[in-house]
Amino acid sequence: MHGIRRFSLATTLCALMGTLWHPVCLAADEAIVARIEAMEAGFPVQVLGSRLMAHQALSAFYGANGYQPAWKSAELRRQLIDSVEQASHDGLNPADYHADILSGLALRPMNDFSEDLRADLDLLFSDAFLMLSSHMLVGKVNPQTVHAEWTANRRQRQMESVLKDALQRSDITGTLDSLRPADPAYRKLMAARQDLTRLLGQPWLPLALRPTIRPGDRDERLNEIRRRLSLLGELAELPATVTDPRDYDAELESAVVRFQARHGLEADGLIGKDTLTALNLIPVERLRHIDATLERWRWLPESLGDTYVLVNIAGFELKMVENGEEVLRKRVIVGQPFRQTPVFSDRIRYLVFNPTWTVPRTLMIQDQLPRILRDPDYLSRLNISVYRGWGTDRERVDPLEVNWPSLNRNNFPYQLVQEPGPQNALGQIKFMFPNQYDVYLHDTPGRGLFSRAERSFSSGCIRVEQPFDLAERLLASAPDWSREKIDRVVSEAQPQTVVLPEPVPVHIQYWTSWVDNEGRLQFRNDLYNRDARLIDQLRGTAEGGYALQYSGSRLGPGTGQALKQDTRIS
């Protein structure tokens, strides 16, 4: 009876004040009161066959509004319906916001309905706004259900206050639009998604994956490949110069190379299994990958920072941005599917030139011990020292005195430390943002792997191509640090730690689609099969707006974390 108690108290206060002008002093709508009371009592309230989801926010909003109807304006109802119907542009499902029910009743005069139906509609409109605004703000899906390691600071609003302000300003459309991520990359991806919807309904039967088609070949599949490349914007309509569309000519080869580059494949012009698999990706699946990326954008903080580093795991790429301008772009190597690079945000706090590498215990058992047993010279060849114990009490041990065959995961009292040098697994520099995953950016002695199209070879850390370019940018504001000094320090082959003047945010993300600087829509393989899980949840029934349940703040990137020994291999 909480709602009735509030209604009675409001009525008493109004009588004592002798005024009826304030909204709280107007007679409460009993039908609304009854439904709010039911929700507060824990009952699953359905109106017009649709369940109300934003329980707490609805209760707070209507309580502050004196349990009065809020959607008397036909114009505001129309704005909300338009926004709901366009939710698919953001990769969201209009059905989550009562679209089918509201669209049929929204523009009819409210006086045409009974008191109960008016209350039902009002609550549905408010619920639709609160759910949609919540999903626009922080996403529909809790990121920790897909990325358990998620730690980024997320945007926060009191959604009932957002609804109140939108109604007072008579601007539902503008309010909802303002809740979208502000980064231009989000809007570009929305536009690309909308353009891609033109392909829905086009025939897209699977192409046989064998044999490989080479330039100069004739193949029956090439006619369909031409059609698809044309629809995807890589090839103009069939040119008049083409005598037989089954011939693999130079113009088609150029289109194939562009397609391969846009999908992160070897851009060699050979139409093999991987290229044919990408060509077989039906338009609706492309849209779903975009939807997953749009959702991940909604999980991010209000601002990525004036200066920041962003790593796209699925894109095998790092970029650095300063004041909105990209100043650096490098290839990276990320974790293997069974040792995945986590998704999180933090701050780069210091660099280490000529680092040592302390082998993590798991890798000592799983990787290093078998190699030592196979190759007695392994440790000396890679300049790896053996220590008994930890910290200041550790004692260096002669590897020849260790009974290696007797060791196992339950009996391994040693540390393995690789000394600085050209063979060090971390290369000659590492970029530190101490975190619970012991993941960081670093150099690598295996630079030949950067030429591969798919670069998932590490044990979780991120190897950076040409890392000293990144170091130079990060140290640009540090006194007395130049590229010449960096090169000199590296040549000395002695460990040296350099604290950055200001920590730089680093965002490690997982995006399988984006629009590049040239306006081209890019796609990448779902390396860790994370899109599939996220898409399933996006397509599922909304069980409440995450922002509506989100309370308090979490530790921000790197908050409260001290410098500590890194333990993850490259």
C-alpha positions as CSV (number, residue, x, y, z in Angstrom):
1,M,0.0,0.0,0.0
2,H,3.0,2.3,-0.4
3,G,1.5,4.2,-3.3
4,I,-1.8,4.8,-1.4
5,R,0.1,6.0,1.6
6,R,2.0,8.5,-0.5
7,F,-1.3,9.6,-2.1
8,S,-2.9,10.1,1.2
9,L,0.0,12.0,2.6
10,A,0.1,14.3,-0.5
11,T,-3.6,15.0,-0.1
12,T,-3.2,15.9,3.6
13,L,-0.3,18.2,2.8
14,C,-2.2,19.9,0.1
15,A,-5.2,20.5,2.4
16,L,-3.0,21.9,5.1
17,M,-1.2,24.2,2.6
18,G,-4.6,25.3,1.1
19,T,-3.4,25.0,-2.4
20,L,-4.1,22.8,-5.4
21,W,-1.7,24.3,-8.0
22,H,1.3,22.0,-7.5
23,P,1.3,18.7,-9.4
24,V,1.5,16.7,-6.1
25,C,-1.7,18.4,-5.1
26,L,-3.8,17.2,-8.0
27,A,-5.9,14.1,-7.5
28,A,-3.8,11.0,-8.2
29,D,-5.0,8.7,-11.0
30,E,-6.3,5.7,-9.0
31,A,-5.6,3.3,-11.9
32,I,-2.0,4.3,-12.0
33,V,-1.7,4.1,-8.3
34,A,-3.0,0.5,-8.3
35,R,-0.5,-0.6,-10.9
36,I,2.4,1.0,-9.2
37,E,1.4,-0.6,-5.9
38,A,1.3,-4.0,-7.6
39,M,4.8,-3.5,-9.0
40,E,6.1,-2.4,-5.6
41,A,4.6,-5.5,-4.0
42,G,6.6,-7.6,-6.4
43,F,3.9,-8.7,-8.8
44,P,4.7,-9.0,-12.5
45,V,2.4,-6.3,-13.9
46,Q,1.1,-6.7,-17.4
47,V,-0.8,-4.0,-19.2
48,L,-2.4,-4.7,-22.6
49,G,-0.6,-8.0,-22.6
50,S,2.8,-6.5,-22.3
51,R,4.9,-6.7,-19.1
52,L,6.2,-3.5,-17.5
53,M,10.0,-3.8,-17.0
54,A,11.3,-0.5,-15.5
55,H,9.8,-1.1,-12.0
56,Q,11.9,1.1,-9.8
57,A,12.1,4.0,-12.3
58,L,8.4,3.9,-13.0
59,S,7.6,4.0,-9.3
60,A,10.0,6.9,-8.7
61,F,8.8,8.9,-11.7
62,Y,5.1,8.6,-11.0
63,G,5.6,9.1,-7.3
64,A,7.4,12.4,-8.1
65,N,4.6,13.3,-10.5
66,G,1.8,12.8,-8.0
67,Y,0.7,9.6,-9.9
68,Q,-0.7,11.8,-12.7
69,P,-0.7,10.8,-16.4
70,A,2.4,12.0,-18.2
71,W,1.6,11.4,-21.8
72,K,-1.4,13.7,-22.6
73,S,0.4,15.3,-25.5
74,A,-0.2,13.5,-28.9
75,E,3.0,15.1,-30.2
76,L,5.2,13.6,-27.5
77,R,3.6,10.2,-28.0
78,R,4.4,10.5,-31.7
79,Q,8.0,11.4,-31.0
80,L,8.4,8.4,-28.7
81,I,6.8,6.0,-31.3
82,D,9.1,7.3,-34.0
83,S,12.1,6.8,-31.7
84,V,11.0,3.3,-30.8
85,E,10.5,2.4,-34.5
86,Q,14.0,3.7,-35.3
87,A,15.6,1.7,-32.4
88,S,16.7,-0.9,-35.0
89,H,19.2,1.8,-36.4
90,D,21.0,1.3,-33.1
91,G,20.9,-2.5,-33.3
92,L,18.1,-2.6,-30.8
93,N,14.7,-4.4,-31.0
94,P,11.6,-2.1,-31.1
95,A,9.6,-5.0,-29.7
96,D,11.4,-4.5,-26.4
97,Y,9.7,-1.1,-26.1
98,H,6.1,-2.2,-26.7
99,A,6.2,-1.0,-30.3
100,D,3.4,-3.2,-31.6
101,I,0.9,-2.1,-28.9
102,L,1.8,1.6,-28.8
103,S,2.0,2.2,-32.5
104,G,-1.6,1.2,-33.0
105,L,-2.9,3.4,-30.2
106,A,-0.5,6.2,-29.8
107,L,-2.1,8.9,-31.9
108,R,-5.7,8.3,-30.9
109,P,-7.2,10.9,-28.5
110,M,-6.8,9.6,-25.0
111,N,-10.4,10.6,-24.2
112,D,-11.5,7.8,-26.5
113,F,-10.3,5.3,-23.9
114,S,-11.6,4.2,-20.5
115,E,-9.8,5.3,-17.4
116,D,-8.1,2.0,-17.0
117,L,-6.9,1.9,-20.7
118,R,-5.6,5.5,-20.4
119,A,-3.6,4.4,-17.3
120,D,-2.3,1.4,-19.1
121,L,-1.1,3.4,-22.1
122,D,0.5,6.0,-19.9
123,L,2.5,3.4,-18.1
124,L,3.5,1.7,-21.3
125,F,4.7,4.9,-22.8
126,S,6.8,5.7,-19.7
127,D,8.1,2.1,-19.6
128,A,9.1,2.3,-23.3
129,F,10.9,5.6,-22.8
130,L,12.7,4.4,-19.6
131,M,13.8,1.1,-21.2
132,L,14.9,2.7,-24.5
133,S,16.8,5.5,-22.8
134,S,18.5,3.0,-20.5
135,H,19.6,0.8,-23.5
136,M,20.8,3.9,-25.4
137,L,22.8,5.0,-22.4
138,V,24.6,1.8,-21.2
139,G,23.4,-0.9,-23.5
140,K,20.8,-3.7,-23.3
141,V,23.2,-6.4,-22.2
142,N,25.3,-6.5,-19.0
143,P,28.8,-6.6,-20.4
144,Q,30.0,-8.9,-17.7
145,T,27.8,-11.7,-19.1
146,V,30.0,-11.6,-22.3
147,H,33.3,-10.2,-20.9
148,A,33.5,-11.3,-17.3
149,E,36.6,-9.0,-16.9
150,W,34.8,-5.8,-17.8
151,T,36.0,-2.8,-15.7
152,A,35.3,0.4,-17.6
153,N,33.5,3.3,-15.9
154,R,30.1,3.5,-17.5
155,R,27.8,6.4,-18.1
156,Q,25.2,7.1,-15.4
157,R,21.9,9.0,-15.2
158,Q,18.8,8.9,-13.1
159,M,16.5,7.7,-15.8
160,E,13.3,8.9,-14.1
161,S,14.8,12.5,-14.1
162,V,15.7,12.1,-17.8
163,L,12.1,11.3,-18.5
164,K,10.8,14.2,-16.5
165,D,13.1,16.6,-18.2
166,A,12.2,15.3,-21.7
167,L,8.5,15.8,-21.0
168,Q,9.0,19.3,-19.5
169,R,11.1,20.3,-22.6
170,S,8.7,18.6,-25.0
171,D,11.6,16.9,-26.7
172,I,11.6,13.1,-26.6
173,T,13.5,12.7,-29.8
174,G,16.4,15.1,-28.8
175,T,16.6,13.6,-25.3
176,L,17.0,10.0,-26.6
177,D,19.5,11.1,-29.3
178,S,21.6,12.8,-26.6
179,L,22.0,9.5,-24.8
180,R,23.7,7.8,-27.7
181,P,27.5,7.5,-27.5
182,A,28.9,10.9,-28.6
183,D,31.9,9.4,-30.5
184,P,31.5,9.9,-34.3
185,A,32.5,6.3,-34.8
186,Y,29.1,5.3,-33.4
187,R,27.2,7.5,-35.8
188,K,29.2,6.3,-38.8
189,L,28.5,2.7,-37.9
190,M,24.8,3.4,-37.5
191,A,24.7,5.0,-41.0
192,A,26.6,2.0,-42.4
193,R,24.1,-0.3,-40.8
194,Q,21.2,1.5,-42.3
195,D,22.7,1.4,-45.7
196,L,23.3,-2.3,-45.4
197,T,19.6,-3.0,-44.8
198,R,19.0,-2.5,-48.5
199,L,20.5,-6.0,-49.0
200,L,17.9,-7.7,-46.9
201,G,15.8,-9.9,-49.0
202,Q,18.5,-10.3,-51.7
203,P,19.2,-14.0,-52.6
204,W,22.4,-15.2,-51.0
205,L,22.8,-18.9,-51.5
206,P,26.0,-20.5,-50.3
207,L,28.9,-20.6,-52.7
208,A,30.9,-23.9,-52.7
209,L,34.2,-23.4,-50.8
210,R,36.3,-25.5,-53.2
211,P,38.3,-25.3,-55.4
212,T,40.2,-22.0,-55.1
213,I,39.6,-19.6,-58.0
214,R,42.7,-17.9,-59.4
215,P,43.1,-14.9,-61.8
216,G,42.6,-16.1,-65.3
217,D,40.4,-19.0,-64.3
218,R,36.9,-19.6,-65.6
219,D,34.4,-20.7,-62.9
220,E,30.6,-20.8,-62.8
221,R,30.7,-19.2,-59.3
222,L,32.2,-16.0,-60.6
223,N,28.9,-14.6,-62.0
224,E,27.4,-14.8,-58.5
225,I,30.6,-13.4,-57.0
226,R,30.4,-10.4,-59.3
227,R,26.8,-9.8,-58.2
228,R,27.7,-9.9,-54.5
229,L,30.7,-7.7,-54.9
230,S,28.6,-5.2,-56.7
231,L,25.9,-5.2,-54.0
232,L,28.7,-4.8,-51.4
233,G,30.0,-1.7,-53.2
234,E,33.3,-3.3,-54.4
235,L,32.4,-3.6,-58.0
236,A,30.4,-1.6,-60.5
237,E,27.6,-3.2,-62.5
238,L,28.8,-5.7,-65.0
239,P,31.1,-3.7,-67.4
240,A,30.5,-3.8,-71.1
241,T,34.1,-5.0,-71.5
242,V,33.4,-8.3,-69.8
243,T,32.7,-10.9,-72.5
244,D,32.0,-13.7,-70.1
245,P,31.1,-13.1,-66.4
246,R,32.6,-16.5,-65.6
247,D,36.1,-15.2,-66.4
248,Y,38.3,-14.0,-63.6
249,D,39.6,-10.8,-65.2
250,A,41.7,-8.0,-63.8
251,E,38.8,-5.7,-62.8
252,L,37.3,-8.5,-60.8
253,E,40.6,-9.3,-59.2
254,S,41.0,-5.7,-58.0
255,A,37.5,-5.9,-56.5
256,V,38.4,-9.1,-54.7
257,V,41.5,-7.6,-53.3
258,R,39.5,-4.7,-51.9
259,F,37.0,-7.1,-50.4
260,Q,39.7,-9.2,-48.8
261,A,41.4,-6.1,-47.3
262,R,38.0,-4.9,-45.9
263,H,37.5,-8.3,-44.2
264,G,41.0,-8.7,-42.7
265,L,42.0,-11.4,-45.2
266,E,45.2,-12.0,-47.1
267,A,44.7,-9.5,-50.0
268,D,46.2,-11.8,-52.6
269,G,43.3,-12.0,-55.1
270,L,43.0,-15.7,-54.7
271,I,39.3,-16.7,-54.0
272,G,39.9,-19.5,-51.6
273,K,38.0,-20.9,-48.6
274,D,38.4,-17.8,-46.3
275,T,37.3,-15.4,-49.1
276,L,34.4,-17.5,-50.1
277,T,33.3,-17.9,-46.5
278,A,33.3,-14.1,-46.1
279,L,31.3,-13.8,-49.4
280,N,28.8,-16.3,-48.0
281,L,28.1,-14.1,-44.9
282,I,24.5,-13.2,-45.4
283,P,23.3,-9.6,-45.0
284,V,21.4,-10.2,-41.8
285,E,24.6,-11.8,-40.2
286,R,26.5,-8.7,-41.2
287,L,23.9,-6.5,-39.5
288,R,24.2,-8.6,-36.3
289,H,28.0,-8.1,-36.2
290,I,27.3,-4.4,-36.5
291,D,24.7,-4.6,-33.7
292,A,27.2,-6.3,-31.4
293,T,29.7,-3.5,-32.0
294,L,27.1,-0.8,-31.4
295,E,26.2,-2.4,-28.1
296,R,29.9,-2.5,-27.1
297,W,30.1,1.2,-27.8
298,R,27.3,1.8,-25.4
299,W,29.2,0.1,-22.7
300,L,32.1,2.6,-22.8
301,P,32.7,5.6,-20.6
302,E,31.3,9.1,-21.4
303,S,34.7,10.0,-22.9
304,L,37.6,7.8,-23.9
305,G,39.9,10.7,-23.0
306,D,41.5,13.7,-24.8
307,T,44.5,11.4,-25.4
308,Y,44.1,7.6,-25.4
309,V,45.3,4.3,-26.8
310,L,42.7,1.9,-28.2
311,V,43.4,-1.7,-29.0
312,N,40.9,-3.7,-31.2
313,I,41.5,-7.3,-30.4
314,A,39.4,-8.7,-33.3
315,G,41.0,-6.1,-35.7
316,F,44.6,-6.9,-34.5
317,E,45.2,-3.2,-34.4
318,L,46.3,-0.4,-32.0
319,K,45.7,3.3,-32.5
320,M,46.6,6.4,-30.5
321,V,44.3,9.5,-30.5
322,E,45.3,13.0,-29.4
323,N,42.6,15.7,-29.1
324,G,40.3,13.8,-31.4
325,E,42.9,13.1,-34.1
326,E,44.5,9.8,-34.8
327,V,48.3,10.2,-34.5
328,L,49.4,6.5,-34.6
329,R,48.2,3.2,-35.9
330,K,50.1,-0.1,-35.5
331,R,49.5,-3.8,-36.0
332,V,49.3,-6.0,-32.9
333,I,49.4,-9.6,-31.9
334,V,46.8,-10.8,-29.4
335,G,45.9,-13.8,-27.4
336,Q,45.2,-17.2,-28.8
337,P,41.6,-18.4,-28.6
338,F,42.5,-20.6,-25.6
339,R,44.4,-17.7,-23.9
340,Q,42.2,-14.8,-24.8
341,T,43.1,-11.2,-24.4
342,P,40.6,-9.7,-21.9
343,V,38.4,-6.7,-22.6
344,F,38.8,-3.8,-20.2
345,S,40.0,-0.2,-19.7
346,D,42.9,1.1,-17.7
347,R,45.7,3.7,-17.8
348,I,49.2,3.3,-19.0
349,R,51.3,4.6,-16.1
350,Y,55.0,3.7,-16.9
351,L,57.3,2.2,-19.5
352,V,60.1,-0.3,-18.9
353,F,63.0,-0.4,-21.3
354,N,65.0,-3.6,-21.6
355,P,62.6,-5.5,-19.3
356,T,63.1,-8.8,-17.6
357,W,60.3,-11.4,-17.9
358,T,59.2,-13.4,-15.0
359,V,57.4,-16.5,-16.4
360,P,53.9,-16.9,-15.0
361,R,53.4,-20.1,-12.9
362,T,50.9,-21.5,-15.3
363,L,53.2,-21.1,-18.3
364,M,56.1,-22.4,-16.3
365,I,54.2,-25.7,-15.9
366,Q,52.4,-25.9,-19.2
367,D,54.9,-24.4,-21.6
368,Q,58.4,-24.1,-20.1
369,L,58.8,-27.3,-18.2
370,P,58.2,-29.6,-21.3
371,R,60.7,-27.5,-23.3
372,I,63.3,-27.8,-20.6
373,L,62.8,-31.6,-20.5
374,R,63.2,-31.9,-24.3
375,D,66.1,-29.5,-24.6
376,P,68.8,-29.3,-21.8
377,D,70.3,-26.2,-23.3
378,Y,66.9,-24.4,-23.5
379,L,67.4,-22.2,-20.4
380,S,70.9,-21.1,-21.2
381,R,70.2,-20.4,-24.9
382,L,67.3,-18.1,-24.0
383,N,69.1,-16.5,-21.1
384,I,66.6,-17.7,-18.5
385,S,67.7,-17.7,-14.8
386,V,66.3,-20.1,-12.2
387,Y,65.4,-18.9,-8.7
388,R,64.2,-20.6,-5.6
389,G,61.7,-18.6,-3.5
390,W,60.3,-15.2,-4.1
391,G,61.0,-11.5,-3.4
392,T,64.2,-10.5,-1.5
393,D,64.5,-14.0,-0.2
394,R,64.8,-15.7,-3.5
395,E,68.1,-17.5,-4.3
396,R,69.6,-18.2,-7.7
397,V,69.9,-21.9,-8.5
398,D,72.1,-23.7,-11.0
399,P,69.7,-25.3,-13.5
400,L,71.9,-28.4,-13.7
401,E,71.3,-29.1,-10.1
402,V,67.5,-29.2,-10.5
403,N,65.7,-32.5,-11.0
404,W,63.4,-31.3,-13.7
405,P,61.6,-34.6,-14.4
406,S,60.4,-34.7,-10.8
407,L,58.6,-31.4,-11.0
408,N,54.9,-30.9,-11.6
409,R,52.1,-28.3,-10.9
410,N,52.0,-29.3,-7.3
411,N,55.7,-29.3,-6.8
412,F,57.5,-26.4,-8.5
413,P,59.3,-24.2,-6.0
414,Y,61.2,-22.1,-8.6
415,Q,60.9,-18.9,-10.6
416,L,62.1,-18.6,-14.2
417,V,63.3,-15.1,-15.1
418,Q,64.4,-14.2,-18.6
419,E,67.1,-11.5,-18.5
420,P,67.1,-8.5,-20.9
421,G,68.3,-9.2,-24.4
422,P,67.2,-9.6,-28.0
423,Q,65.6,-12.9,-27.2
424,N,63.5,-11.7,-24.3
425,A,59.8,-12.6,-24.8
426,L,58.9,-9.0,-24.1
427,G,61.3,-7.6,-26.5
428,Q,63.0,-4.3,-25.5
429,I,60.1,-2.3,-24.1
430,K,56.8,-2.9,-22.2
431,F,53.9,-0.5,-21.5
432,M,52.5,-1.0,-18.1
433,F,49.0,-0.5,-16.7
434,P,49.0,-2.8,-13.7
435,N,45.8,-4.8,-13.7
436,Q,44.4,-8.0,-12.2
437,Y,44.8,-9.8,-15.6
438,D,48.6,-9.2,-15.8
439,V,48.1,-8.0,-19.4
440,Y,50.1,-5.2,-21.0
441,L,51.5,-4.0,-24.3
442,H,55.1,-4.9,-25.2
443,D,57.6,-5.5,-27.9
444,T,58.5,-8.9,-29.3
445,P,61.5,-10.7,-30.8
446,G,59.1,-12.5,-33.2
447,R,58.5,-9.6,-35.6
448,G,57.8,-11.7,-38.6
449,L,54.3,-12.6,-37.3
450,F,53.1,-9.0,-37.9
451,S,52.9,-9.8,-41.6
452,R,50.1,-12.3,-41.0
453,A,46.5,-11.3,-41.6
454,E,45.2,-13.1,-38.5
455,R,47.5,-12.4,-35.5
456,S,46.4,-14.4,-32.5
457,F,49.6,-15.9,-31.2
458,S,50.2,-14.6,-27.7
459,S,49.2,-15.8,-24.3
460,G,47.0,-12.8,-23.6
461,C,49.3,-9.8,-23.7
462,I,49.4,-7.5,-26.7
463,R,52.6,-7.4,-28.8
464,V,53.0,-4.1,-30.7
465,E,54.6,-3.5,-34.0
466,Q,57.2,-0.8,-34.0
467,P,56.6,-0.1,-30.2
468,F,59.2,2.7,-30.0
469,D,56.9,4.9,-32.1
470,L,54.3,4.5,-29.4
471,A,56.9,5.2,-26.7
472,E,57.9,8.4,-28.4
473,R,54.3,9.7,-28.5
474,L,53.7,8.7,-24.9
475,L,56.8,10.5,-23.8
476,A,56.3,13.6,-26.0
477,S,55.4,15.7,-23.0
478,A,58.1,14.3,-20.7
479,P,61.2,16.5,-20.2
480,D,64.4,15.4,-21.7
481,W,62.9,12.4,-23.6
482,S,63.5,12.3,-27.3
483,R,63.7,9.5,-29.9
484,E,67.5,9.7,-29.7
485,K,67.4,9.2,-25.9
486,I,65.0,6.3,-26.2
487,D,67.4,4.6,-28.7
488,R,70.4,5.3,-26.5
489,V,68.7,3.8,-23.4
490,V,67.6,0.7,-25.4
491,S,71.1,0.2,-26.7
492,E,72.5,0.1,-23.1
493,A,70.5,-3.1,-22.5
494,Q,69.9,-2.3,-18.8
495,P,66.3,-2.2,-17.3
496,Q,65.0,1.3,-16.8
497,T,61.5,2.3,-15.7
498,V,60.1,5.7,-16.9
499,V,56.9,7.0,-15.3
500,L,54.7,9.0,-17.6
501,P,54.0,12.6,-16.7
502,E,50.3,11.8,-16.9
503,P,48.7,8.4,-17.2
504,V,47.2,7.7,-20.6
505,P,43.9,5.8,-20.8
506,V,44.0,2.5,-22.7
507,H,40.9,0.8,-23.9
508,I,41.2,-2.8,-25.0
509,Q,38.1,-3.6,-27.1
510,Y,36.6,-6.3,-29.2
511,W,35.0,-5.0,-32.4
512,T,34.3,-7.1,-35.4
513,S,33.0,-4.2,-37.5
514,W,33.7,-0.5,-37.8
515,V,33.9,2.3,-40.4
516,D,37.5,3.3,-41.2
517,N,38.9,6.7,-41.8
518,E,38.1,6.4,-45.5
519,G,34.5,5.7,-44.8
520,R,34.7,1.9,-45.6
521,L,32.8,-0.6,-43.6
522,Q,35.2,-3.1,-42.2
523,F,34.4,-6.6,-40.9
524,R,36.6,-9.1,-39.0
525,N,36.3,-12.7,-37.9
526,D,34.7,-13.3,-34.5
527,L,38.0,-14.6,-33.2
528,Y,36.8,-15.6,-29.7
529,N,33.2,-16.3,-30.6
530,R,32.1,-13.5,-28.4
531,D,29.8,-11.8,-30.9
532,A,27.7,-14.9,-31.1
533,R,27.0,-14.8,-27.3
534,L,26.3,-11.1,-27.4
535,I,24.0,-11.3,-30.4
536,D,21.9,-14.1,-28.7
537,Q,21.4,-11.8,-25.7
538,L,20.6,-8.7,-27.9
539,R,17.9,-10.8,-29.6
540,G,16.5,-12.1,-26.4
541,T,13.7,-10.5,-24.3
542,A,14.7,-7.4,-22.4
543,E,14.6,-8.1,-18.7
544,G,14.9,-4.6,-17.4
545,G,17.1,-1.7,-18.4
546,Y,20.7,-2.2,-17.1
547,A,21.0,1.6,-16.4
548,L,17.8,1.3,-14.3
549,Q,19.5,-1.2,-12.0
550,Y,23.0,0.3,-12.1
551,S,23.9,2.0,-8.9
552,G,27.1,3.4,-7.5
553,S,30.3,3.7,-9.2
554,R,33.0,1.1,-9.8
555,L,36.7,1.5,-9.5
556,G,37.9,3.4,-12.5
557,P,40.7,2.3,-14.8
558,G,43.7,1.6,-12.7
559,T,42.2,3.1,-9.5
560,G,44.0,2.1,-6.3
561,Q,46.4,-0.2,-8.1
562,A,50.1,0.0,-7.3
563,L,53.0,-0.8,-9.5
564,K,53.5,-4.6,-9.4
565,Q,55.5,-7.3,-11.1
566,D,53.9,-8.3,-14.4
567,T,53.6,-12.0,-14.9
568,R,51.9,-12.6,-18.2
569,I,53.9,-13.9,-21.2
570,S,53.8,-12.2,-24.6
